[in-house]
Amino acid sequence: METNHHIWRCPVILPRLRAAFLQLAIEADKIIRRDADKLSSCITDSIAYADTFSWAYKDLPPSNEAILLIRSYITHSLFGMFRVHFSTNSGATSVNGIHAYFADYHQDHRLET
């Protein structure tokens, strides 16, 4: 069976992908701080330890959740990270904002080898 796993471990692509996810984590932090309706002191930790982003803070290959996001899937992990900071469905709107940001980033920074 052929897979695309070699792409996520490519020494040319991986640093660029890691940088994109670190920037995406910053954007997630901004969105949550701006739109959250629950006060929380652990926003930064909830992002840094989320399966979607934690690999980018460490020397690890992208997580399955990160790869799904690259493929335009919103994972339970990402949605749950936002859900912790919202008491209403406005969290879903914020997740869509992250998805739109990533789609725009992907358009602007094609991962060329």
C-alpha positions as CSV (number, residue, x, y, z in Angstrom):
1,M,0.0,0.0,0.0
2,E,1.4,3.4,-1.0
3,T,1.1,6.3,1.5
4,N,2.2,9.9,1.7
5,H,4.0,9.5,5.0
6,H,7.3,10.3,3.3
7,I,6.0,13.8,2.7
8,W,5.5,14.5,6.4
9,R,9.1,13.4,7.2
10,C,10.8,15.2,4.3
11,P,13.7,17.3,5.6
12,V,12.8,20.2,3.3
13,I,9.0,20.2,4.0
14,L,9.1,19.4,7.8
15,P,10.6,22.7,9.0
16,R,8.2,24.7,6.8
17,L,5.3,22.7,8.0
18,R,6.4,23.1,11.6
19,A,6.7,26.9,11.2
20,A,3.2,27.0,9.6
21,F,1.7,25.1,12.6
22,L,3.5,27.3,15.1
23,Q,2.1,30.3,13.4
24,L,-1.3,28.6,13.3
25,A,-1.1,28.0,17.1
26,I,-0.4,31.8,17.5
27,E,-3.5,32.5,15.5
28,A,-5.6,30.0,17.5
29,D,-4.4,31.8,20.7
30,K,-5.5,35.1,19.3
31,I,-8.9,33.9,18.2
32,I,-9.6,32.2,21.5
33,R,-8.5,35.2,23.5
34,R,-10.6,37.5,21.4
35,D,-13.7,35.4,21.1
36,A,-13.8,33.1,24.1
37,D,-16.8,33.5,26.5
38,K,-15.1,31.6,29.3
39,L,-12.2,33.0,31.2
40,S,-9.3,30.7,31.3
41,S,-5.7,31.1,32.3
42,C,-4.6,28.0,30.4
43,I,-5.2,29.0,26.8
44,T,-1.6,28.7,25.8
45,D,-1.2,25.3,27.4
46,S,-4.4,24.0,25.9
47,I,-3.0,24.9,22.4
48,A,0.6,23.7,23.1
49,Y,-0.6,20.3,24.4
50,A,-3.4,19.7,21.8
51,D,-2.6,16.8,19.5
52,T,-2.9,19.1,16.6
53,F,-0.1,21.4,17.7
54,S,2.1,19.6,20.3
55,W,4.3,17.9,17.7
56,A,5.3,21.3,16.4
57,Y,6.7,22.4,19.8
58,K,8.8,19.2,20.0
59,D,11.1,17.4,17.7
60,L,8.5,15.0,16.4
61,P,6.9,14.3,13.0
62,P,3.4,15.7,12.4
63,S,0.6,14.1,14.4
64,N,-2.2,12.4,12.7
65,E,-4.5,15.3,13.8
66,A,-2.1,17.7,12.1
67,I,-2.1,15.7,8.9
68,L,-5.9,15.6,8.9
69,L,-6.0,19.4,9.3
70,I,-3.6,19.7,6.3
71,R,-6.1,17.6,4.4
72,S,-8.9,20.0,5.5
73,Y,-10.5,17.9,8.2
74,I,-11.5,19.4,11.5
75,T,-10.5,16.8,14.2
76,H,-12.2,16.2,17.5
77,S,-8.9,17.3,19.1
78,L,-9.0,20.7,17.5
79,F,-12.7,21.2,18.1
80,G,-12.3,20.1,21.7
81,M,-9.5,22.5,22.3
82,F,-11.8,25.4,21.3
83,R,-14.8,23.9,23.0
84,V,-13.0,24.2,26.4
85,H,-13.0,28.0,26.1
86,F,-16.5,28.5,24.8
87,S,-19.8,27.9,26.5
88,T,-21.8,28.3,23.3
89,N,-21.5,27.2,19.7
90,S,-19.5,30.2,18.9
91,G,-16.5,27.9,19.4
92,A,-17.5,26.2,16.1
93,T,-17.3,29.5,14.4
94,S,-13.8,30.0,15.8
95,V,-12.7,26.6,14.6
96,N,-13.9,27.6,11.1
97,G,-11.8,30.7,11.4
98,I,-8.7,28.5,12.1
99,H,-9.6,26.3,9.2
100,A,-9.9,29.4,6.9
101,Y,-6.6,30.8,8.2
102,F,-4.9,27.5,7.4
103,A,-6.5,27.3,4.0
104,D,-5.3,30.9,3.2
105,Y,-1.8,30.1,4.6
106,H,-1.7,26.9,2.4
107,Q,-2.5,29.0,-0.7
108,D,0.1,31.6,0.1
109,H,2.9,29.2,1.1
110,R,2.7,26.2,-1.2
111,L,5.0,23.5,0.1
112,E,7.2,23.1,-2.9
113,T,10.3,20.9,-2.8
